[in-house]
Amino acid sequence: MNFTTRFAPSPTGPLHLGHAYSALLAHDMATARAGQFLLRIEDIDQTRARPEWEAAIYNDLHWLGLNWPAPVMRQSERSAAYAEALKQLWTRGLLYPCTCTRRDIEAAASAPQEGAPLHGPDGVIYPGTCRPKEPITTLPIPKDTALRLDIARALATLPPEPLCFTETGAGPDGASGVITTAKSDLLASVGDVVLLRRDMGTSYHLSVVLDDAIQGITDVVRGRDLFEATQIHVLLQQLLGFPTPTYHHHRLIRDDTGKRLAKRDDARAIAKYRAEGATPTDIRAMIGL
């Protein structure tokens, strides 16, 4: 299969220099390999997504010289696909409803008998407060509640071999090559992640795995801050019967204090540099491409 990658921003604020680096790097890699660069709009959080920010994404990327096939995939139009995947996992007894708030989780994980709370890719590792003793498979799936993946039961349905993926960039510790995670380690380091958030109808982990699969993504190019989440995505790919792409986690663009850029960093927004007369070549120089 030809090299196919994507840039998948959320329309919740202006694109900044970090976004420019990720998009340009992915586009450059696809061009060098005579492959394909796709754009995907990750707008599952409809409480924060705005049409004007989506329009700004297109304007900024075109100004940088990037092109992509139409139509653009928008996650807000794929709720049926997410619901079908959730139903599949639910009927296999791999999901359960969870009514815990973030405060509940922090309190339970910080209880004296638990020691200091452990953190994973999604923050404090869920202590299993709502996890049922027996799997739940009865339809319909409960509404107005989060759904968590029962990691232990999910792993029990898979062969015992470690989870693995090929890394062509570098993780936080500089790792590259074939990255493996023992399934026993996943239990302790990840916990029962949320696959359906009550206000979204899905979650980042579920939607990104489904969308990469349906778009035929062979190589995922994204920031190093998502390296730890990759083990979750590989697990979901195995559970849902999808191939695992090659991953390239790149360095993060930081401000003068070393802090990673975020949407609120308007001072480093691409549109601001454009308005001040910068060129796409200037942007490439700023981010080291």
C-alpha positions in Angstrom: 0.0 0.0 0.0 1.3 3.5 -0.9 2.4 5.8 1.9 -0.7 7.6 3.3 -0.6 10.0 6.2 -2.8 12.7 7.6 -3.0 15.9 9.6 -6.0 15.9 12.0 -6.6 19.2 13.8 -9.5 20.2 16.0 -11.4 23.4 15.0 -11.3 24.8 18.6 -8.8 27.6 18.1 -6.1 29.0 15.8 -3.4 26.8 14.4 0.0 27.7 15.8 3.6 26.9 14.9 3.4 23.4 16.4 0.5 22.6 14.0 2.5 24.0 11.1 5.4 21.7 12.0 3.3 18.6 12.2 1.3 19.4 9.0 4.4 20.4 7.0 6.4 17.4 8.2 3.6 15.0 7.3 3.1 16.6 3.9 6.8 16.6 3.2 7.1 12.9 4.1 4.2 12.0 1.8 5.6 14.0 -1.1 9.1 12.4 -0.7 7.5 9.0 -0.9 5.1 9.8 -3.7 2.3 9.1 -1.2 -0.8 10.8 -0.1 -1.5 13.5 2.5 -5.0 13.7 3.9 -6.7 16.3 6.1 -9.2 15.2 8.7 -11.2 17.6 10.9 -11.4 16.1 14.5 -14.6 17.9 15.6 -16.1 15.4 18.0 -16.2 18.0 20.7 -19.1 20.0 19.4 -19.2 22.2 22.5 -15.8 23.7 21.5 -15.7 23.3 17.7 -16.5 26.4 15.6 -17.0 26.9 11.9 -14.8 29.9 11.8 -11.9 27.9 13.2 -12.4 25.2 10.6 -12.3 27.8 7.9 -9.1 29.2 9.4 -7.5 25.7 9.3 -8.1 25.5 5.5 -6.9 29.0 4.9 -3.7 28.6 7.0 -2.8 25.2 5.4 -3.4 26.4 1.9 -1.2 29.5 2.6 1.5 27.1 3.8 1.4 25.4 0.4 -0.4 22.2 1.4 -3.0 20.4 -0.7 -5.2 17.4 0.0 -8.0 15.4 -1.7 -11.6 16.4 -1.2 -13.9 15.8 0.5 -12.3 16.2 3.9 -13.4 13.7 6.5 -15.2 15.3 9.5 -15.6 13.3 12.6 -19.0 15.0 13.4 -20.4 13.1 10.4 -19.2 9.7 11.5 -21.3 9.1 14.6 -22.9 6.0 13.1 -19.5 4.3 12.6 -18.5 5.0 16.2 -21.8 3.7 17.5 -21.4 0.5 15.6 -17.9 -0.1 16.9 -19.1 0.5 20.5 -22.0 -1.9 20.0 -19.5 -4.6 18.8 -17.3 -4.1 21.8 -20.4 -4.0 24.2 -21.9 -7.2 22.9 -18.5 -8.9 23.5 -18.7 -7.8 27.1 -15.7 -5.5 26.9 -17.3 -2.2 27.9 -19.1 -1.1 31.0 -20.9 2.1 32.0 -19.1 4.5 34.4 -20.7 7.4 36.3 -17.5 8.6 38.0 -16.6 12.2 37.8 -12.9 13.3 37.5 -13.1 14.3 41.2 -14.4 10.9 42.1 -11.5 9.2 40.3 -8.9 11.3 41.9 -10.4 10.7 45.4 -10.6 7.0 44.9 -7.1 6.7 43.4 -5.7 8.8 46.3 -7.3 6.8 49.1 -4.8 5.9 51.9 -4.9 2.2 51.0 -4.1 3.0 47.3 -1.0 5.1 47.9 -0.1 8.0 45.5 -2.4 8.0 42.4 -0.7 6.6 39.2 -0.9 8.4 36.0 -1.3 7.0 32.5 -1.9 8.4 29.0 -5.3 9.7 30.1 -4.3 11.1 33.5 -5.0 9.4 36.7 -5.4 5.6 36.1 -9.0 4.6 36.7 -9.2 2.6 40.0 -12.1 0.4 38.7 -14.9 1.8 40.8 -17.7 1.0 38.3 -16.1 -2.1 36.8 -18.7 -5.0 37.1 -17.7 -8.4 38.4 -19.4 -10.1 35.4 -19.4 -8.8 31.8 -22.4 -6.8 30.6 -23.8 -7.7 27.1 -27.5 -6.8 27.4 -28.7 -4.3 24.8 -29.6 -1.5 24.6 -26.4 0.2 25.6 -27.0 2.7 28.5 -27.3 6.3 27.5 -26.1 9.5 29.3 -23.1 7.7 30.8 -19.5 7.2 29.9 -18.4 3.7 28.6 -15.0 2.3 29.6 -13.0 -0.5 28.1 -12.4 -3.4 30.5 -8.7 -3.7 29.8 -8.4 -7.1 31.6 -11.3 -8.7 29.7 -10.1 -7.2 26.4 -6.6 -8.5 26.8 -8.0 -12.0 27.7 -9.6 -12.2 24.2 -6.3 -11.7 22.5 -3.2 -13.8 22.0 -0.6 -13.4 24.8 2.1 -11.8 22.6 3.1 -8.2 23.4 1.5 -5.3 21.7 3.9 -3.8 19.2 4.2 -1.1 16.6 7.0 0.3 14.4 8.3 3.8 15.4 10.2 5.8 12.8 10.4 9.0 14.8 11.2 9.0 18.5 9.3 8.6 21.7 9.9 10.8 24.8 12.9 8.6 25.7 14.3 8.6 22.2 12.9 5.2 21.4 12.5 4.1 17.8 12.3 0.8 15.9 9.8 -1.9 17.0 8.2 -0.8 20.3 6.7 -3.5 22.4 4.4 -3.4 25.5 3.8 -6.5 27.6 0.0 -6.9 28.0 0.5 -7.3 31.8 2.2 -3.8 31.8 -0.9 -2.4 30.0 -3.1 -3.3 33.0 -0.9 -1.3 35.4 0.1 1.6 33.2 -3.1 2.5 31.3 -6.3 1.3 33.1 -9.8 1.2 31.8 -9.9 4.0 29.3 -13.1 5.8 28.3 -14.3 4.9 24.8 -17.5 6.9 24.9 -17.7 10.3 26.6 -21.2 11.2 27.5 -21.2 14.5 25.6 -19.4 13.3 22.5 -20.8 9.9 21.5 -17.2 8.6 21.2 -13.7 9.4 22.4 -10.4 10.5 20.9 -9.0 7.0 21.2 -11.9 5.2 19.5 -12.5 7.8 16.8 -8.8 8.1 15.8 -8.4 4.3 15.4 -11.6 4.0 13.3 -10.8 7.0 11.1 -7.2 6.0 10.5 -8.5 2.5 9.4 -11.2 3.7 7.1 -8.9 6.3 5.5 -6.2 3.6 4.9 -3.6 5.5 6.9 -0.3 3.6 6.6 1.9 6.1 8.6 0.7 8.2 11.5 2.7 11.4 11.9 2.0 13.2 15.2 3.5 14.9 18.2 5.6 13.1 20.8 3.0 13.9 23.5 0.8 11.1 22.0 3.5 8.4 22.1 2.1 6.8 25.3 -1.4 6.7 23.9 -0.2 4.5 21.0 -0.4 1.3 23.0 -4.1 2.0 23.5 -4.6 2.5 19.8 -2.7 -0.7 19.0 -4.9 -2.6 21.5 -8.1 -1.2 19.9 -6.8 -2.0 16.4 -6.3 -5.7 17.5 -9.8 -5.8 19.1 -11.5 -4.4 16.0 -9.5 -6.3 13.4 -7.6 -3.3 11.9 -4.0 -3.2 10.8 -1.5 -1.2 12.8 0.1 1.7 11.0 3.7 2.8 11.3 4.0 5.7 13.7 6.3 8.7 13.5 6.2 10.8 16.7 8.0 14.1 16.2 9.5 16.7 18.5 7.2 19.4 19.9 7.5 23.1 19.2 7.9 25.0 22.4 7.9 28.6 23.5 10.9 30.5 24.9 10.4 28.9 28.4 10.3 25.4 27.0 6.6 25.0 27.3 4.7 23.1 24.6 2.5 25.4 22.5 -1.3 25.1 22.9 -4.3 26.6 21.2 -4.3 29.5 23.6 -0.9 30.6 22.4 -2.3 33.2 20.0 1.0 35.0 20.0 2.4 32.1 17.9 -0.7 31.6 15.7 0.0 31.1 12.0 -2.5 33.8 11.1 -0.6 36.3 13.3 2.6 35.7 11.5 0.8 36.0 8.2 -0.7 39.3 9.2 2.8 40.6 10.1 4.1 39.8 6.7 5.8 36.4 7.2 6.1 34.0 4.3 5.6 30.2 4.3 9.4 30.0 3.9 9.8 32.1 7.1 7.5 29.7 8.9 9.6 26.7 7.8 12.7 28.5 9.1 11.1 29.2 12.4 10.2 25.6 13.1 13.4 24.1 11.7 12.2 22.6 8.4 
